[in-house]
Amino acid sequence: MGDLWNIDRIGIVVPDWGSLRIGRLFSVVNEFWERGVSKVVLGFPGASEDLKERVLDVFDSSGGEVVVVCKTGREEVLSSLRRVCRLVCGGEVVVEDVDEEFLGRFFDSGSDLDILIKVGGERLPNSLLWSLSYSEFFFVESFDGLDDGFVEYVFDEFRARERRFGR
């Protein structure tokens, strides 16, 4: 993975998706992909499926993997638990086999993110909650904060941090 030894998955959460500047978002995501990031998870809590489809259309054939999650954190947790409960009740899975790794497969946002970028203030987002446990957080007030030097700043800061993964 070159000089980006441990940055594989990032998330970008935009709670105020009405202010979405999709062109700027596309540029930033492409810059992350060019630097070796394999997957980008975009969170738009409470947004419609129409917005999700519009965003996916823009990123279609862009060269990297993108996932769009429009559920709030609680909605994503409930949806995942319901799917697992159906498997257990249907006899397809025994409850003892349900562990963190197994449950994590049912979340739209997938497994842990290395980096989370939140656009619009320094509060934790109400989205992608399962994936944030060991993430490094970066906050920007608006899309203007995603300027040309932003991606380089994120990588420099990430490398300088001591990651403890909950310890």
N, C-alpha and C positions, 0 to 999 in steps of 0.2 A: 504494500500500500504506500510505498514511497515515504516521504517525510511526514505523512499524517498517520503515524503509527497506530493510533487508537481512536480515531474519529470515524465512526461507521454510520451512525443513525442520528439524525437531528429532527427536531420538531419545531414548527413555527405555529404559534397560536395567535389568532386575530379575533378577539372577542367582539370588536366593533366591525364586523364584516361589511357593514354599509360603507365604511371608508376604504375598503379594499382597493389597492392600486395593483391590479394583477400584473401589469407589465413590469413593475419594480420587483414584485414578488418573484416573477419568473426569472428575472436577471439574477437575483440573489440565489435562488435555488440552483440555477445553472452553474453559478460560480462555485457553490458547494460541491456539485457533482464533478466539476472539472478538477477539484482538489481531492477527489477520491471518496467522497461520501457516497455510500451505496443506496441509502434510502432516506427519503424526506417524508415526514408525516405532518400534514397541515391540519390544524384544528380550527374550526369555525363553529364554536358551541351555539346551538340553537338555530343554525342556518338551515335553509331548505335544501331538499334534494336537488332542486334546480340549480342552486349555486354550486353544489358539489359537482354536478355534471358539467357546468360551464368551466369550472376550474380544471377538471380532469380533461376536458376537450383541449384546453390551452396547453396542458402538459403532455398530451398524447404524442407519442413518437419523439419526445424530447431527449431520449437517451438514458434517463435514470428512472428509478422506481419512486413513485409518489403515491401516498395514501391520503385520502381526505376524510376526516372525521367531523361530522356535524352534530354529534351527540354531546350533551354535557357529560361531565365525569360520572355523575350518578346514573344517567341513562345508559352509559357504556357499561358500567359495573352491573346494573340490573339485567341488561340484555345478555351479557356474557354468562352471568349466573343462571339465568333462565335456560340458556342453551345447554349448559352443563347439567342442570337438573333434569331436563328432558332426557338426556342420555342415561343418567342414573336411574330415573324412573322407568325408562324403557328397557332396562337391563343390559344396555350396551357397555356400561362402565360401572365398576364397583366403586363405592364412595371412597374407599381407602386409596384408590389410584388417583384421586383428585388432589393434586398438590399445586404449588405455585407455578411450576412449568406447564403443567397440563391446563390449568385455568387461563394462563397467559395466552394460550393459543386461540382463545375465543374473543379476545379484545380486538376491536378494529385497529387500534393503534399499535398492536403488536407488542414486542418485548421492549426492554429498556432502551431509552434514548440516551445518547452521550451528551447531547446539548439540547436545551430548550430555549428558544427565543420567543419572548412574549412582546407583541406589539401593543402599546397602549397602557403604560403604567407599570408600577412595581408591585403588583399583587399577583399571587399565584393564580393561574388560569383555572377555570372550571371546565377543563377539557384535558384529555390524555392523562388522567390522574394515575392510572396503573403504570404507565410508562415513565413517570417522573421520579421514581424512588431514588435513583442514583444519577440523575441528570445534573449537569452544570447549567445554571440559569443565566440568561442574558436578557435584559429588559431595555426596550426602546419606547419612547413616547409615541412615535408615529412612524409612518413609512419613510418620512424624511430621515429618520435615524438609520435607515438601511442604505447609507450612502456608499460611494465607491470603495472606501477603505474598511467597511464594516466586516466583511468576511475575513480579511486578514487580521483584523483586531480580534475577532472571535477565536481564530486559531492560535494567535499569540497568547491570549489570555488563558485559553484551555490548556496549553502546554505548560504554563506557569503555575497552574493550580495543583494542589495536592489532592488527589481523589482518594476518598476513604471508603466509598461504597457502603455507607451505613455504620462503619466502625468508629 
